[in-house]
């Protein structure tokens, strides 16, 4: 099971933190700081896989990928394959690239809801739902169409006015 998805910049500021087992906010912040402390102290030429027992408890592993100014991190237990988790990060990044045309940190800051929607299409409740960025993009486009349609529906007829002028 996937326990957490995190995206943070190289200064340690979280851009996404989604935990699939309940953690109080203070504990989430502590975990994010701990993960960042480990990531920023690692050399560029070492493995992207870590045992995360000291941070997340027994049977926890962490895989990350560093792209430009962002770290993409998945925390998971022993039931998941490490290479599959690394590939899942790649699917997430490819999908973000398709959505934002060469994604950068500001895209994630200003399109926070879309980033969460993408994660929810890939992972739900700690389980992998979709591993194809093409299929995720189809779902995201459909959601965008529905949002556009619902935003164009007026709840109050324009010809009816409930206000009297004095």
JOWO-V555334 format. One record per helix or strand. SS is the DSSP state (A for helix, B for strand). FROM is the first residue (numbers start at 1). LEN is the number of residues. If there is no record, write none. Layout:
ss:SS from:FROM len:LEN
ss:SS from:FROM len:LEN
This chain:
ss:B from:2 len:8
ss:B from:14 len:6
ss:A from:25 len:16
ss:B from:49 len:3
ss:A from:53 len:4
ss:B from:60 len:8
ss:B from:70 len:8
ss:A from:82 len:19
ss:A from:105 len:6
ss:A from:112 len:11
ss:B from:123 len:2
ss:B from:127 len:2
ss:A from:133 len:20
